[in-house]
Amino acid sequence: MMQAWHELADELLLLQRELQQLGLWSLQAPSAAALASREPFCVDTLAFEQWLQWVFIPRMAQIVEQGQGMPGGCSIQPMGEEAFAHLGRQAGDLLLILGRIDRVATRLAVQP
């Protein structure tokens, strides 16, 4: 099980690196109000890449550091496919990373 936690941590780093390489990483944090959205993925206030950077990655990193309490399965790849469709082939590696995160997080959620 520790292996899966390490895999997840590695994938989060790869996700950050890929977002940076694609120019989707922001140095400016969104407003507190934008981050406080109650909608899934903050769709009403953030672009998906902003949600990944400012909500998903920090939340998942915190879960990894604690090494326990993975909430239910993860399903961010389908949202990524929709959100990054405009990137065409450039989104390939990004979508692969999101898929691996989904699979590892789901494995961690179902293990006792």
Backbone torsions as a table, in degrees:
resi	resn	phi	psi	omega
1	MET	NA	-35.3	177.7
2	MET	-59.6	-34.6	178.7
3	GLN	-58.5	-42.4	-179.3
4	ALA	-64.9	-38.0	177.8
5	TRP	-63.9	-40.5	177.9
6	HIS	-66.2	-40.1	176.8
7	GLU	-59.1	-44.6	-178.8
8	LEU	-63.6	-43.6	178.4
9	ALA	-60.2	-43.4	178.8
10	ASP	-62.1	-42.9	-179.1
11	GLU	-65.9	-34.9	176.8
12	LEU	-64.1	-39.5	176.7
13	LEU	-66.1	-40.9	177.7
14	LEU	-64.2	-38.2	178.3
15	LEU	-62.1	-46.6	178.5
16	GLN	-59.5	-47.0	-178.7
17	ARG	-61.6	-42.2	-179.0
18	GLU	-67.4	-41.0	176.3
19	LEU	-60.6	-40.4	178.4
20	GLN	-64.8	-45.1	-178.6
21	GLN	-63.5	-31.4	-179.8
22	LEU	-85.7	-0.4	-179.2
23	GLY	74.6	23.6	-178.3
24	LEU	-104.5	9.9	-179.3
25	TRP	-99.7	129.8	-175.8
26	SER	-107.4	141.5	175.0
27	LEU	-87.2	-17.0	-177.9
28	GLN	-100.2	118.3	179.0
29	ALA	-71.0	145.5	174.4
30	PRO	-66.8	164.8	178.8
31	SER	-66.1	158.6	177.2
32	ALA	-59.2	-36.9	179.4
33	ALA	-64.3	-41.6	179.2
34	ALA	-64.0	-38.6	180.0
35	LEU	-73.5	-18.3	-177.2
36	ALA	-87.7	4.5	-179.8
37	SER	-53.1	144.7	177.5
38	ARG	-99.1	-2.7	179.8
39	GLU	-77.3	148.6	175.7
40	PRO	-56.5	137.3	179.9
41	PHE	58.5	14.8	-177.4
42	CYS	52.0	38.3	-173.8
43	VAL	-59.3	-22.6	-178.8
44	ASP	-84.5	-13.2	-175.2
45	THR	-129.9	-19.3	-175.5
46	LEU	-130.3	149.8	166.9
47	ALA	-71.7	155.4	-176.4
48	PHE	-57.9	-40.4	-179.9
49	GLU	-65.2	-31.6	175.6
50	GLN	-67.6	-41.9	178.6
51	TRP	-61.7	-44.2	178.3
52	LEU	-58.4	-46.9	-175.6
53	GLN	-69.6	-46.6	-168.7
54	TRP	-98.5	-15.6	-179.6
55	VAL	-119.4	-59.3	-171.8
56	PHE	-64.9	-55.1	-176.4
57	ILE	-60.5	-48.3	178.6
58	PRO	-61.9	-40.1	-179.3
59	ARG	-65.6	-44.4	-179.7
60	MET	-68.1	-37.6	177.9
61	ALA	-61.8	-39.3	178.3
62	GLN	-64.9	-41.8	178.2
63	ILE	-63.6	-42.5	179.4
64	VAL	-62.4	-44.6	-179.8
65	GLU	-59.5	-38.3	179.4
66	GLN	-76.0	-24.8	177.1
67	GLY	67.3	21.4	179.3
68	GLN	-160.5	167.2	172.7
69	GLY	75.4	33.3	175.6
70	MET	-63.9	122.0	177.3
71	PRO	-65.6	177.0	-178.6
72	GLY	-43.0	172.5	-177.3
73	GLY	-50.7	161.1	-176.2
74	CYS	-108.7	141.3	179.5
75	SER	-145.9	66.9	-178.0
76	ILE	-97.8	-16.9	-179.1
77	GLN	-61.1	-44.4	179.1
78	PRO	-59.4	-38.2	177.4
79	MET	-65.9	-40.1	177.8
80	GLY	-62.7	-39.3	178.9
81	GLU	-59.7	-40.0	179.3
82	GLU	-73.8	-47.8	-174.9
83	ALA	-67.5	-31.4	-175.5
84	PHE	-107.0	14.4	179.9
85	ALA	-56.4	-35.1	-178.7
86	HIS	-64.7	-15.7	-179.7
87	LEU	-84.9	-12.2	-179.8
88	GLY	58.2	-133.7	-177.0
89	ARG	-63.4	-26.2	-180.0
90	GLN	-59.6	-24.6	-177.6
91	ALA	-83.2	-3.8	-174.3
92	GLY	-52.3	-56.0	-178.6
93	ASP	-64.8	-38.0	179.2
94	LEU	-60.3	-44.5	-179.6
95	LEU	-68.7	-35.1	175.9
96	LEU	-63.0	-42.2	178.4
97	ILE	-62.7	-45.6	179.3
98	LEU	-60.0	-39.8	178.7
99	GLY	-64.6	-40.8	178.5
100	ARG	-66.5	-38.4	176.9
101	ILE	-61.6	-44.8	178.1
102	ASP	-55.8	-48.0	-175.9
103	ARG	-66.5	-44.8	-179.5
104	VAL	-66.3	-44.5	-179.8
105	ALA	-63.0	-37.5	178.3
106	THR	-66.5	-41.6	176.7
107	ARG	-59.9	-42.0	-179.7
108	LEU	-68.9	-31.4	-178.8
109	ALA	-72.7	-29.7	-176.0
110	VAL	-91.4	-12.1	179.2
111	GLN	-85.3	141.5	179.1
112	PRO	-70.1	NA	NA
